[in-house]
């Protein structure tokens, strides 16, 4: 690799994707979710709900929340009626505390879910810095295998992450993870940073929503054309009401290449679009994966399994796939942590999907997520989760502790 640089493409939505701590450089997102009932993710200091139902199905937004929205030049009624489609550079919110994700009921209908674009983007050989640090030989491609439906039985923690970007409706993959503040009742989802934020040249994506066990029965694209919303999203649509990604991703992340890839991760807190009977996401899907922030060195990991919904050809984004391989090392920047790399033929759309290792105790844990891969599919790379990832994960959990 010293003389030939591989072509890379970030597995991200087309066009995608400040507060920080001194040690971990974590970006905090304070989300204002507007729902018909008091939202568990509301971060109002006075404890008042961000939106209340009047009993006749209408939503009343408190004046203080409307004021906070208008500080960003946002009228919530206009936003819900289509103003979110304005991607003017000057109006695209970028800073961590600027992220706003009002729930728009019914926005993610079957057509929008099915039609979310594959995030694959080609880049040339000059988009990364080359072989620095420690990089193992390029792995042989591992053919992705289709997960046996129903997905809820074989991969209950996996799902699709849907969002809107300047280029249109986009999709990534994501994983339900445990919440130390709410054992057995987690509402946390793990994905890639580029699935929530466009990086150094952009801002936060909009209408971020997670669909666990998307297309649970593994229907074909033709069958899905006549499928109902409940068939496509049997466990509901869960909107982000808080999220964090690394400051390194916000500062360095690019649309293509490997910039910021070693810190390309994010944690999202979600709330159901419709009532969930008081159940958390973890209770609804029946499980959540712990996250291992101290995984063994690459040489000591026997195998990892990456899951996702690949959307670029030859896949169509409608079915869940997995790759299993022994990881190697990939170093893009000598100053950044070395990444995991596996052979895998999954394409764009699988980005953000969880990488799972089964430890010596026989229990699975999330150790990474899909971040980048080559233009001509054959392998994927994901960040090794360390102190920065642990800090943002714990801070999202603490934000909702006691609620």
N, C-alpha and C positions, 0 to 999 in steps of 0.2 A: 504493500500500500504506500510505500514511500514515494514511488514514482508515478503511481496511478491512483487518483482519488476516485472513490466510488460516487456515483450519482445518488443523491438523497432527495427524498421528499418528505416534508413533515406531514403526518397523518392528521390533517386538521381541516376545519371548515374552510371553504374557499373564501379567502380574505380573512380567514380563521379556521383570530380569535377575535394619600400615600402615607398610608401610614405603615411604619415598619419598626421592628424591634432592632436594636443595635447588633444583637448577636445572630439573629436568624433571618432578618430581612423579610418578614412575612407581611403580605398585603391583606388588610382586613376589608371585607365588603359588608357594608351595612345595607340590608335590603328592606325595602318597604313593600311588603306583600299586601295587596288589597283584596280581602276575601269577605264573604258574606257573614262570617263569624269571626270572633277574636282569633287572631293568628298566633300560633305558638312561637313563630319566629319574629314577632314584632319586637323591635329593640327600643321602643319609646321609654325614656327614663322614668316617666311618671306611671308606667304600667298600664296606661289606657290602651284599649285595642286600637289597631290601625284602621279597622272598618267594622261597622256593626250593622246587623240586619234590622230593618224596621218592622219585620214580621209579615210584610206583604211581598217579600222576595226582592225588594229594592235594597241597595247598599248605600249607607250614609257614611261619608268620609269625614272624620273630625277635622275641624278647621286647622289645628296645629299640623296635621299631616299634609293637608293641602298646601299650607304655607311652606313646609319643607320641600315639597315637590316643586313648588313655584320658584323656590330659590335656584333651582336648576333650569328654570324656564319651561317647566312641564305642567300642563293642565291635564289632570288625570283623565278627565272625560275625553279630551281631544286625543290623548295618548291611546286610550282604549279604542277610539274610533279610527285609528290609523296613523296618528302622528308619530308613532314609534318607527314608521318607515322612513322618516327623515334621517339620513345618514350624513348630513352636512358635517364636514370635518370639525367645524367650530362647535357643533352641537353634540358630537359624539362623546359621551361621558367616559372619562379615562381613569380618574383617580379612584382609589379604593372605596372611599366613602361616598362616591357619586353613583355607585351601581344601584339602579332601580329596576325592579322586575315585577310590576303589577300583574296579578293574575287576570287574564282575559279569558273568561269561561268560553269553552267551545272553540277556541282558536285552533287548537291542535285536533282538527277533524281527521277522518281517515285519509282524505286526499292529501292534506299537508304532511301527515306522517309518512305516507308511502312515497311522496314526491320529494322528500328531503334529499338534497344533492350529495353525491359522494365527494368527500373532501380531498381527493387525490390531486396533487400538483407536481408537475415535473420541474426539475431544476438542473442546472448544468454542473459540470465537474468543479467549478470554482466557488460553489456556494458554501463549502466548509473548509476548514483550515488544513486538513490533511491528517496524517498519522502522527499524533502527538501522544505522549504518555504511553500507556500499555494497550495495545490492540491485538487481539487474537486473529488468526486467519478467518476469512469470511466463511460463515457456516454454510453447509449444503441446504438447499431449500427443503422445507418440511411441508408436505401437502396438508393444507387445512382440512379438517374433517367436520362434516355437518353434525351438530349436536342433535341427539335424538329427542324429538318432541314427545310429550310436552316439556318445554324448557323449565317450567316451574318445578318439575320433578328432578331433572338432571343438572340444572344450572340456575337455581332460584334467585341467586344474588345478581345475575346479569341483566342488563337492559340497555335501552337506547337513551341517549341524551339528545334532545331536539333543541334547536335555537335558530334565531334569525341573525344573519350577517348582511353587510351591504350587498353582497352578491346574490342573496336569496335565502331560502330555507335550507338549513344545514343539519348534519347529524354526526354524532360521535357515539361511542360506547361508554358504559360506566358500570360501577359495581356498588352494591349495598355493603357498607362496612359497619362494624360495631361502634357504639358510642359509650365511652367510659362513664359519662355522666348519667346515662340511661340504659343500664344493662338490660338486654332483652327487648328494648323498646327504641331502637335507633331510628333516626330519620336522616342519617348521614350517607352520602354517596361520594365515591372516589372516581376521579376522571383525570384527564390531562389538562394542564393549564391553558393550552391553546384551544381547548373546547369551551372556555368561558371568557377569554380575553385575547385580543388580537396581537398583544405584545407591543414592542416599542413604537410601531407606527399606527397603532389603533387604540381602541378602547374596549369596553365591556360589550359582549353580545347580549341580545335581547330575547325575551320570551323563553327563557331557559326552563326546560321541563324534562323530567325523567319518566320513562315508561318501562317499568319492570316487566320482564318476560314478554317483551314485544313480540307479537305474532306467536303466541305460546304454542299453537298447534302446528307451527311450521308450514303454513299454507304457502302455495306458490304465488307469484306476483299476479297471475291471472285470477286465482281464487280470491286474492285480497281486494281486487277491484270491486267486488260486491260484498265485502265483509263489513260488519258493523263496527262502530268504535269499540264496543265491549269485547268483540272478538280480537281486534287488533291490540287493544290495551285492557286485558282482562283484570288487571290489578290496579287500574286507574292511571291517571296522569298526575304527577307530583311536581309542583312548581318550586323552583329555588327561592327560598326566602332568606338565604344567607350563603355566602361563598367566600373562599380564600384561595389565592394562588400565591406563588412566591414573588417577591419583589424582583428577583433575578429574571423571572419570566417577563414581568411587565417591562423591565428596563432593557432586556436584551433579546427577547423572543422575536423571531421573524416568521414570515409566512412560509418560507422555504428554507432548506438547509438545516444545519444543526445548532444555530444560535439559541442559547438558553435551554437546550434539550435536557441537560443534566438536572434542571430544576423545573421540568415541564410536568407539574402535577397540581391538582386542585381538590379541595374538599367542599362539598355543597351540603347545605341543610335544606330539606324539602318539606313542603306541606301539601296535602291533597287538594286538588281542584274541587272535587266533590267530597262530601262527607265520607269518612272511612270507618264510621261507627266507633270513633274514639281510638282506633288502632293505629299504632305507629307503622312506618314503612316495613321495619323488620318483622313485626307481627303479621302484617298483611302478606308478605311474601314467604314468611316462614323461616327466615334465616338472615345472617349477616356475617361477613368475614372479618376476623381480627386483622390488624395491620402490623407487620413485623418491620420495625425501624432499625433492627439490629440483625438483619439477615446474614447468614454466613458469607464468607468471601466467595466470589464467583467460582473458584476452583473446587469449592466444597459443596456446591449446589448440584445435586444429581439431575434434576429436571424441574422445569416450570411449565405451567399450562397457561397460555394466553387465550382469552375469549374476546369475541367481538362480532359486530355485524358488518362485515366488509361490503362496501357499496360500489367500488369501482370494478370494472370488468376484470375477470369473468363473473363476478358476483353481482347481485342486484340489491343488496342492502336489506333484504326482507327476512333472511334466516341467520341464525346464530351458528358460528363456527368456532373451532378451537385448534390450537397447535400445541404440541408438547415436544420439548427439546431440552437438551442440556445447554445452559447458557455459556457464552464466551464473553470477552471483554471488548468494549469499544470506547476509545478515548478521543473526544473531539477537540477539547481544549485542555491543555496540560494542567491548568489551574482549577478545572472543574472536576467533580467526581466522575470516575469511570462508570460507564453505563453497562447494563446487561444487554446481550444481543443473542437472539435465537434465530434458527432457520424457520421461516413461515411464509406461506404464499398469500396470507390475507392482505387486502388492499385498503385504500382509503375508506373510512367509515368505521373501521375497527379501532381507530385512534381513541385513546382514553380507556380502552378495555383493560380489565384487571389481569395481572400476572400472578398466579397462585403457586406456592410451593407447599408441599406437605413435609412438615418437620419431623424430627426424630420421634416426636410423641405421636405421630400419625395424624395430627390435626392440620388442616389446610390454613394458610394465612396469605394475605395479599402482600407481595414484596415489590411490585412495580406496576407500571401501566404502559401501554403502547404509546410511544412518542413519535419516532421517526422510522423510515424504511427507505429502500432504494426505489427509484422510478420503476424499474423492472422488478416486480415483486420477487422475493426470495428470502428476505430476512426482515426482522423488526428489532428495534432497540427501545429500551425503556430505562428511566432513571433508577438508580439505587437509592432507596429511601433512607434518609438519615435525619440529622438534627433539625434541618429546616422543615422537612416534611412533617416530622413529629410535632414541631412547634405549632404549625398552622392547624394540624389536626386537633391538637389539644385545645387550641384557642377557640375553634368553632364549637367544640364540645362544651367548653366552659361558658361560652356565650349563651347557651341554652340550658345550662344546669339549673335545676330547681323549677323549671317550667313544665 
